């Protein structure tokens, strides 16, 4: 009986040991297969046009799995020291998946990668600019990484259309210009406000791509524009061309087929062409007139407080302590953050006010460490600028001149606030200006000319009579004439750029 019991115990022990070995082998095999799939994803993630996985993410995941495998192997060796001489399941899977190429196969792969460690598809080539771009453009690391993934190498397949959007002063145009200049690829930057017609848009794009010093190449239609792009792409040995259209919302005011055609330039030309639209509006505002193709959206969010301070600290004057300038920039942000979040305006105000902030230090009245005294000195200037923000009524030179006059006592109240006496006038509201213009037009123009001047419908041409005309009186000499309120409001709504619904605010300004 004792021998039978001991035999059963030994059998159970061997079964448990075999089961644990089998589970360890299955787990190692599964992790090895997962490792190979992640390695493959890490190599191919950068070639995905619309994916959200990147090469860095794939490499991080591979490193994590390798660490897990190392810990598992070490734990397995401690539990089963007799199995250290056997090949692990991970090595067997690697041999099967790699085809056991050996040293010769690895040498061929290294030769294909080239001297700089970049493969044939150039997966790593575009990332050599990443760190320098991030140092020059703080706060936009994620957008730079995504743009580098989407733009690709000069002859690599890229996204046919991108839509970059965000609020004012979020770095959209600056990031695109810096990246394309660093990659040294053929590109064209066009402002749609300046190019207000399709012909002007075509000619400006071709001039920028071809490097024409005149800034304009004659191009009358979309077919001729496509043929010019094809010939230019063939001359550049099929390099990818990038066309950046800033203020893209203005394209809605042009031909209805223009925006869909620009989004499909890669399809129409059969060449590598990437169209990048830059706007402050979301894509849904433009989608009604853009056709079926939806570009890849890339959002530039508003800068955070830390990012704004980091960017403004880059403007520190040469020779000034960076910590002292950061303290001043922090004061500017704390005062104006609820009134203005525009980074350009904040940097402009900092350049104007920083010399006044340093005056007590330069005169010896206080030191750089006495921040409370410096704040008391600069606070009145902050209050004077608060009411004039965004107006840009004076330049930096005029500001300095006004401060000199204020210090000498030869100034008025308006100059004390940084505004010349000639410009210290009352600023009318937006609708009041148009109401004033409408009242002038109604008082000096006859009512029978309203349909001719202000109607938005086309009128049929009338045949001119051969009878001699009577000399018309000059209405400017006759003086203003009375007019009814309905006529005033009709002219007012016709001269506005956008449709505005009648409201109590508008009628209250008539009185």
NORPE-V438899 format. One record per pair of residues at least 6 apart in sequence whose ideal C-beta (glycine too) atoms are under 6 Angstrom apart, sorted by the first residue. I is the first residue (numbers start at 1). J is the second residue. D is the distance in whole Angstrom. If there is no record, write none. Layout:
# NORPE-V438899
{{I J D} {I J D}}
This chain:
# NORPE-V438899
{{24 76 5} {25 89 5} {28 88 6} {28 89 4} {28 90 5} {29 89 4} {29 93 6} {31 69 5} {32 90 4} {32 93 4} {35 65 5} {36 97 5} {38 61 5} {38 62 5} {39 62 5} {41 58 5} {42 55 6} {42 58 3} {42 59 5} {42 62 6} {45 53 4} {45 54 6} {45 55 5} {45 58 5} {46 55 4} {46 123 5} {46 149 6} {49 159 5} {54 149 6} {77 84 5} {113 119 5} {118 124 5} {118 125 5} {122 153 4} {125 153 6} {126 148 5} {129 182 5} {133 144 5} {134 141 5} {137 175 6} {138 310 5} {138 311 6} {139 303 6} {139 307 3} {140 171 5} {140 175 5} {147 179 6} {150 159 5} {151 158 6} {152 158 4} {154 185 6} {154 239 5} {154 240 6} {158 240 5} {158 274 5} {159 296 5} {160 266 4} {161 263 5} {161 275 5} {161 295 4} {162 276 5} {162 295 6} {162 296 5} {163 277 5} {163 283 5} {163 295 4} {163 297 5} {164 172 5} {164 278 5} {164 298 5} {165 279 5} {166 172 6} {166 299 6} {166 300 3} {167 302 6} {168 342 6} {169 342 5} {169 343 4} {169 344 5} {170 300 4} {172 278 5} {172 300 5} {173 246 6} {176 244 6} {180 187 4} {180 242 6} {186 209 6} {186 239 6} {186 241 5} {187 242 4} {188 205 5} {188 208 3} {188 209 5} {188 243 5} {189 244 5} {190 204 5} {190 205 6} {190 245 6} {191 246 5} {191 247 6} {192 245 6} {192 247 4} {192 250 4} {192 251 6} {193 247 5} {193 250 6} {195 201 4} {195 204 5} {198 254 6} {198 255 6} {198 258 6} {199 220 6} {202 219 4} {202 225 4} {203 216 5} {203 217 5} {203 219 5} {205 243 6} {206 217 4} {206 219 6} {206 228 5} {207 215 5} {207 216 5} {207 217 5} {209 232 6} {219 225 5} {222 261 5} {226 268 5} {226 269 5} {229 269 5} {230 269 5} {230 271 6} {233 271 4} {240 272 4} {241 273 5} {242 274 5} {243 275 5} {244 276 5} {245 277 5} {246 278 5} {248 277 4} {248 278 6} {248 279 4} {249 279 5} {249 281 5} {251 259 5} {252 289 5} {259 289 6} {259 290 5} {260 290 6} {260 291 3} {262 275 5} {263 275 6} {263 293 5} {264 293 6} {265 273 4} {265 275 6} {266 273 5} {283 297 6} {309 329 6} {312 329 5} {312 347 6} {313 326 5} {315 347 6} {316 322 5} {316 325 4} {324 368 5} {328 354 6} {328 357 5} {332 350 5} {335 382 5} {340 389 5} {352 396 6} {352 399 5} {353 381 6} {356 381 5} {357 378 5} {360 366 5} {360 377 5} {361 368 6} {366 373 5} {384 417 4} {384 418 6} {393 419 6} {393 423 6} {399 418 6} {402 415 5} {402 418 5} {405 411 4} {405 415 6} {406 416 5} {412 421 5} {414 421 5} {414 424 4} {431 506 6} {431 509 6} {432 509 5} {434 492 6} {435 492 6} {435 509 6} {438 488 6} {438 491 4} {438 492 4} {439 488 6} {441 491 6} {442 483 4} {442 487 5} {442 488 5} {442 491 6} {443 480 4} {443 481 6} {443 483 6} {444 475 5} {454 491 6} {454 494 4}}
